[in-house]
């Protein structure tokens, strides 16, 4: 018998499952409190639920909270976790902590099918979508789950290529019966899948980040194949035209690659398409997974970009690199899972 995973269920879905056995909606909330608030991994350890309900759940369900297969700790204390589902899908999550923020970077797919040549997840190939439960489980599985303040969908996979599961995961993460994080503390990153973005803006209040890489379409197509079908300029215009929900932030991630996208011409064009908007720019260093000859722009060049963006009226920051020594930084997840060098 295939057991039902409790992690990944909404309150209404769980109530529909237990209502035929004469259990109440409050019983469903108590069960989800054990799963999402407490991160309890065994149903037998659930507290404050009727004995009969516990027996019913044990016979038909499991919590769905996966234990990591392995973990690695970076010099900067960032921790990377490897997970494997019963069906064999492998994926990674990263826990990043500082004095005020405790962030989990979650994966949404095992691998990715966007085909970005510089990204280790894409080079790993596509091995399947993760369920909402498998996404949320990454947060609950880290030993520091109770400290988590922020969640970013920036791990393996393109979130909007797995839209329904990502949307449901966002609901669970932000619902009061779920993890109860503020939508303003949850960010979904995308290469720019327009239909998914349009639906996401209608159905979620979480933040959205566009991975840009270059403001020039022909050039961006070389590193982000999705540009051919969904031009970044159109996505940025969609962001401009959208009414910002209270607390929601739009941002652009600009990974700076030496000699590729860090010229004054790139800076001028970036300012041109973003000036007058409320879109924030996060400038990030490039990390090579050993599959290309590219290198990051210098810290001085990244600060130069940030300075000129700010004096042009565009909110911008240079993001610190975390976990690069354990292949946990941007673009490196799956670097240890059989990624092949491009010859």
C-alpha angles and dihedrals in degrees: 000000000000109000119224115244112232092196104082097037124116121222091256093049093051092046090053088054097050100033093084087061091055097254121144135239088250088057088055090051091051091053092049090047088061092047104039104023100034100027089221108181099196123057089213087066095055113125131216099015127117116268091236091054091049090052091048092051094046090055095049110022149039129205094251092221106139123213114227115255090214143342138208128202121214126218087252091053094254109145126212121200128199118209132188125193125218087257091056101255111149125206140155138227130191131214114207120185137182133158096288108014128058109186133184116201106206133198122228100190138026097248120335139258099208091098099219102169097214096051121094092207091058092047089053089064129229117297102166147297120285119234121240087255093053090051095049091042090066089066095045093046098061113095089234096054094127090059097052113124101164138034125197124190093215103114128096116337139021106283095209090052084066095039105156095048093045092049091050091047089052089052092052093045093052103033119105089233088050130048090315097217117157113259085232088066094054121080129187117200124204141174086225116280097176100200089050092047092051091051092043092053090052098044107033138049095203124116123269129213126190117209100221110169093174136020090213114086099211091049094045090053088065093061102024110038091188087073089078092064101026111032114210091228089062091049092050090049088051089053091049092051095046120097107238111236114225109284096006119129130199117204143171121223110214112190107197117221120189112254094355109075106357104087126117087252090059091048093049092049092046090054091047095056096041105037113116094021132107091232113126122216120221109197112207136182119245117246120203117215089201091263098105142025097245124119137194124268114255121270089246092055091049090050089048090055092046093048094051093046091052095048087050090059097259119129108237143162139179110237120219118241112243130187099002092139090063096039091254099122126099112304095010104089110117090023088126097043101085100292112169126220115245110241 
